[in-house]
Amino acid sequence: MKIVCANCEEQNNYEVEKEGYYSLSCSDCEADFQVIIGIARSKRSRGHKPSQSREYSIRFFQNGNDDFIQFESNCYDDVELKSKDIFVISSFDGKPRILANINIHKYWVINTKPTEIDDAMVMTAIVLFIFIGLVIVAMISAS
């Protein structure tokens, strides 16, 4: 089954059963990520335009059992998931990032990756705080 890596978003073939919870390792970025594979029973979502986010509730069957998952997305766009569609939710660091609808061969990024703060930005912020502190001390000493 083709599954999208929750870390690098590359799509690769994995040997998995049709339904279940799995821990997989990406052959491209070598990151470990988790997936839920199920058959949709129902999907509800509610978008929040001001924050450009969306809440999802998905009821699904997995190995004959009824299950439920709820999560928030930092992307406003909705996904297409109908009753009886086979889906895959790929998660990284415990946060769902990719929802794929296997029936229509399409996937959506439901949570964008957090941006990494590089060392230069951290050093710039530290220098700025030190400078502001020195200016405040100088102003207090002058009065």
N, C-alpha and C positions, 0 to 999 in steps of 0.2 A: 504494500500500500504506500502511495506517495504521501509523505508527511512533511510539513514545513517546520524547519528549526525555529524555535522561539527566540533564539539568540541572533543568528545571522540571516534568517529568513530564506535560506536556501532549501529547495525542495529535493528530497531524496527518497529512495525506496527503502522501506523497513519491513522486516518479517514480523507481522503482528497479527493477532486474532482480530476478528471484526469488532469486538467490543471489549472494553476493559480499561484499566489504569496501567500505564507503562512508564518506565524510566528509559530514555533513549540517549544515545550519544551521537552527535552530529559528525559526519565524516568530513565535512568541510572545515568547521571552526573548532571541532573537538569538544564543544561544550555539552554538558549533560543537561537535559531538559525533560519535563514530564508531559505526558499526554493523557487525555481522556477521550476514548472512542465510544460513541453511543449512537442510538437511534432516537431521533427527536420525537417527542410526543407533543410538546408545545413550546413556543418561544414567546416571551413578552419582553419588550424593551421600552424604556421611557427616556427620551432625550431631554437634556437641559441646555438650551441654546446659550444662555449667558456664560456658562462655564465650558461650553463645547464638549460635554461629556454625555454618557449614556449608561443607564443601569440595565442589566440583563437578568432574566430569570428563565432558566431552561429546564423543563421536565423531560426526562429521557428514559429509555429502556436500556438496560445493560445486562446481558446474560439472563434475560427473563425477569429481572427485577426492575422496579420503578425507582428512579433516582432523581435528584434535583440539584442544580447548581445555581448560585447567584453570584454576580460579580459586577464591578464597575469598570467602565472603559473611559479612557481619556480622549477618545475619538468620538465625534458626534454622529458620524455616518452609521446607518443601521446595516445589519447583515441579513442575507436571505437564508432563512432556515424554516422549512415547513415540516409538518407532521410526516413521519416515516423517512425523513432524510437522514442519511448517515453523516455524522459530523466528527471532527477532531478539534479539540481545544489543546493547543500547545502552550505550556507555561514555562517561565524561566524565573528562578528565584522565588517561586511560590505565587507569581502573578501571571494570570492569563494574558498572552500577548497575541496569539493567532487563533482565529476560528476559521476552519475550513469546512465547506460543504462538499462532501465527496460526490454526491449525486450530480451536482452541476459543475464539478471540477473548478471551484473558485474558492479563494481564501481572502480574508480581511485581516488587517492589522487592527486589533481592538484595543491595544495599549502600546503606545509608542515607547521605545527604549528611552530610559532616562539619559540626559546628556551628561557626558563626563566633564568634570571641571579639571582643567589641566593645571600643572604646577605653576605656570606663569600667571594664571588668573589668581591663584591663591596668594602668590608672592605680591602681586599688585595690590590686592585687598589688604594684606598685612601692612605694606608700606603706607598705603593711604590712611589706615587707622592710626598708625604711629604718627604720621604727619599731622593729622587732625588733633591728636592728643597733645602734640607739642605746641600747636597753635593755641589750643585752649589753655595750656599751662602758661604760655607767654602772655596771653590776654589777662589771665588772673593775676600774674606777677606784676603786670604793668598798672593795674588799678589799685 
